[in-house]
Amino acid sequence: MMITSRITISLVAACFFGTASFASAKEKAPAKEKSAGAGTSEYTKGIQLLDSQQYDQAVTEFTKAILANGKQPAFYEGRGFANFALQRYPEAGDDFSKAIELSPKDMRAFVGRAQVFLQQKNYQQALADTEKALEIKPDEIAAIKLRGFAELGLSQWDKAIADFTNAIQKKPDDLQTYDRRALAYRGLKNFDAAIADYTFLLEKNPNDTEALTKRGYTYSLMGQYEKAIPDYEAALKLNPQDNDTFSRLQWTQGQLAAKNATPRTATTAAPTATPEKPSLITQINPLYIVIGIVVLILIVVIVRLITRGKAEETSHIIR
């Protein structure tokens, strides 16, 4: 069995910012609008619902805020994150785009829309949005990390490694970034560096089945099947129903067996072809034939010349 496909990656599994970041959106509601009150109470309620992961209700409240005042980018941005959490990516993209239209320097809206593009595997547009976000706020760790995701999708391994390393330096406890950097290292065929990142993850969490499987797969790419097998076995012990890992284990065991097999030594030498003895005819040179004919002719001529002047003998028999 050949492993023909890479281990599938999920670039963004859930809303990237988390509760704390959503809560900070409250600060974006302009003071003027708060005093006027148009949409502010609905927006605040939407943020609270977002924080408690009640996304459908949050969408409802943000929509009420937008209907009350459609000129506030924060209202669209809040609804965009709620739609994103509900995996309504087209709607989320539209909300972030509207927020950017109303406020071209809205860094968070660019980051939000970049996440939508990543989910849609539109890596080029995601890269463009993260670049815009970093122009507005160069040290924004979320934008740096998301740019790394986009670069992964575009197979820009060196750039992805640089961004993930930068993100790790800013936030060393973000374990997902190590996993993504390991993938970039593997794309660059820097297997030793990928192994180091997976090993770090396993030191933090020995029961990380994904890290075990990925490290095992990386070992198999290096041809180090004897190291890959224990990782696959450990992963299967934690998750016996993982058929993909079971298949990889079987394949790796087969490869190791083939690698360790003693090559067969030949007991008898292969027979060599004996040259066929040429026949007598094939040994006669055509030149020799011509010379022989000429010699015979000369003999006949000489005999003829010698016998020309002699009388022919008469037979003693009387007729």
DAQUICOR-V637727 format. One record per run of one state. SS is the DSSP state (H for helix, E for strand, L for the rest). FROM is the first residue (numbers start at 1). TO is the last residue. If there is no record, write none. Layout:
SS&FROM&TO  SS&FROM&TO
This chain:
L&1&18  H&19&28  L&29&30  H&31&36  L&37&39  H&40&51  L&52&54  H&55&68  L&69&72  H&73&85  L&86&88  H&89&102  L&103&106  H&107&119  L&120&122  H&123&136  L&137&140  H&141&153  L&154&156  H&157&170  L&171&174  H&175&187  L&188&190  H&191&204  L&205&208  H&209&221  L&222&224  H&225&238  L&239&242  H&243&260  L&261&279  H&280&283  L&284&285  H&286&307  L&308&319
